Amino acid sequence: MRSLSLPRYLSIGLLGFLPFLSFGHEVYKGRVVDARTQEPLQGATILAESLPYGTNTDEQGNFVLQSETPVEAIVVSFLGYETQRIAISGPERFVLIELQATAINLQQITISETPDPLKTLIDLDVRLRGVNSSQEVLRSVPGLVIAQHAGGGKAEQIFLRGFDIDHGTDISIWVDGLPVNMVSHAHGQGYADLHFVIPELIQRVEFGKGPYNPAFGNFSTAGQVEFHTPGCAGTIPVQNPKRPV
């Protein structure tokens, strides 16, 4: 009698194990529409009750909710509509959900600042990369280039968005709400020397690049950069016009 080889034993074992792998993986499908107009509602939230699962509807109002455990009910919500709890009889059953329009409750609205991934990377860059002076921290701003010519002892040459900014003529630089640019200087209007700032004290760097932002004054033609140190940001009497203290 011919014996089975080891690879064949493994194949048979895996095939026998597949039903157990797929067991418990359930799919729930449905569509969310406006009860009056029958128009699909894009972006409605679908949450599995008492479970950490959820999804959102697409542009056609359709959704697909996958769960590793059975779902007894789903909670459907959308801004400007009444929240509904829908009992689910079983997976693979298409559910049509009609939401009734209602007045918008301000408690449903949460206003939060959208995080900027570039600023997050800059914060990490400031903490991890060693610098010789605070002027070099400007290099962390995407697209900003600095150079020192004719020796040190003065503010670096700055280039941003195609502008030859000289020593700060077209970029507004702030430290804890205080403007660094000098209105008049022998090197040029807007001269900004950051060498007075201890680089180890810089906690956060915020930036913006064009077009001209009047909130940062005359020098923000190409952009603006803000430096923040621990315990100082927003506590000084001079106010940044963009963010009142």
N, C-alpha and C positions, 0 to 999 in steps of 0.2 A: 504494500500500500504506500502511495506517495505521500510524504509528509509535507505539511504546509510550511513555507518559509517564514522567517520572522517579519519581514515587511508586510506579508499578506495578513499575518496575525494582527499587526498594528492597524492595518486598513479596516479589518473587520471590527476591531475594537472601537475605532473612532466612529465608524458608521453606527454602531450600537449606542454610542454615547451621545450622538447628535440630538436625539429627542429630548435628552435631559438638559442640553445646552439651550435649546429653544424654549424649554418650559418656563413659563413665567414672564416671557417677553410679550406684552400685549400692546396692541395699536388701537387707538381711538381716533376716529375721523369725524369731521363735521363741517358745518358752514354757519357763519354768523351774518345775519342780515337785519336791516331796519324793518320793524314790524309793519310800518305803514307803507313804505315805498318799495320794500323788498330789495333795496340796493345793498350790495355787500359792504361790510364794515371792515376796512383794512386796519390792522394794528390792535384789534381787540385782544384782551388778555384772557388766556385760558389756563386756569390753575386746577390741578388735581387736589381735591379736598383732603386735608390732613396729610398730604404727601409733598415732598419738595420737588415737584415736577410742574412744569408749565411751558407754554408756548404762546405764539401770537398768530393772528390770522394774516394771510397774504393779501395781495391786491384784489383777489376774487372772493375774499371772505372765508376761504377754506383754511382748515388747520389739521395738523396731524400730531397727536399726543402719544408718545411712547412711554411705557411704564414697565418696570420690572415686577411690580406687584399689581393685583387687581385694583381698579379704581371704582369706588362706589358712586361718586358724584364729582362733577366739575363745577367750578365757579367762573362765570363769564362776566367780564366787566369792560366797559368802554366809556370814556369821558362823554358826558351828556346823555347817558342812557342808564336805565335801572339795572343794577347788578342782579344776575339770576343764578340760582343753584339748580343744576340739571342732574337728575339721577341717571345713572348709566346702568343698563341691563346687562351689557356684556361687550367685549371687544369686537372689532371688525363690523360694528354697526354704525352707519352714517347718521349723524344727528344734525337736524336743522334747528338752529336757535334763532328766535326772533326777539330782538331787544326793543323795549319800549323807550321812546325818547322822553327825557325829563329835563328839568332845569339843572344847570351845572351847579354843583355844590363846591364851594371854594375849598372845602376840606379834602376834596379829591385832587387838588392841584398842589404839586410840590415843585418849588422853584429851586434849582441847584445849578451851580456853575459847572460847565462842561470841562473836564480836565483836558489840558493840552499835553499830548504825549511828548512833544518837543521840550516843553518846560520841565517835565518829569526827568527826561534824559539830562537836561542841563543841571538839575539839582544833584543828580548822581555824579555828573562830571565834576561839579564843584567840590563835592565831598571826597572823591576818589583820586582826582588828578592833582599832583603837586604843582604849585605855581610859585614863581619868584616874586610876583607883584600882582596887585589887584587888576592892573591894566591887562594882564594876560587872561583874566577871567572873561574878558570881552570875546576871546576866541571861541567860547562855548556857544555864542549866539550863531545859529545857522546862517551861513552866507556872509558873516562879518570877518574881515581880514584886518589885522593890525601889523604895522611895521615900524621899526625905529631907524631913523636915518641920521647921519652926522653925529653919532654918539648918543649917549643917554642923557638923563637929567631933565627931560621934558616929556610931555604927553606924546603917545605914539600917533603915527599916521593911521587913519582909519579909512577903510573902503567898505561900502555896503550898497547893494542894489545898483551898481554901476556908478555910484557917486564917489568922487575923490573928496572925502569929508575933511581933509587936512587934519587938524587936531581936534575936531568936534564941531565944525561949522554947521553940518547938516544932520547931526544926531543929538537928541536930547538925552542926557545922562543924569540920573538921580541916585542919591544914596539916602535911604530912609526918609524919603519925601523932600530932601533938600536938593536943589539944582546944583550940578557941578559946573556946567558951562559958564564961562565968564563972558559977560556982554562985550567987553573990549579987552584986547590983548595984543601984544606986539606980534605974536605968532599967527593971529587971525581971530576974527569974531567967533565966539562960541568955544574958545579954548577950554578943553576939559582934561584936567590932569587928575588921575585916580590914584596916584602913588601915595596919597595920604591915608588910604584905606588899608587896613591890615587884612590880607587875603584870607587868613584863617578865621576871621570873624564873619565872612560872607556866608550867610545861611541860605539865601534864596536869590535867584536872578530871574526877573521877568523882562520880557521884551516885546516889541511890536515893530513891524516893518511896513512902512508906507501904506497908503499915501499920507500926506501931511496930517498930523493929528493936533488940532489947536489946543487940546487939553494939556499938552506938554510944552507949549510955548513955541517961540520962533524957530528953535533949532531942530524940530522934529520932522524936517523935510524928508529924510530917508528912513527915519525910524526913531525908536526910543529904547533905552535900557534902564532898568531899575535894579538897584542892589539893596538887599535887606539884611540887616545884622540882627542877632538875637536880642529881644527885649527892647528894640528901638523903633521898629517899623510902626508908624502911625501914632507914636507917643510924643513927637516933637511938636512945638506950637506952629511951625510953618506947615501949611497944608498943601498936599499935592492936589491940584484942581480936579484930577480924575477921581480920587477917592477921598471924600471929606473925612476928617478925623472925628 
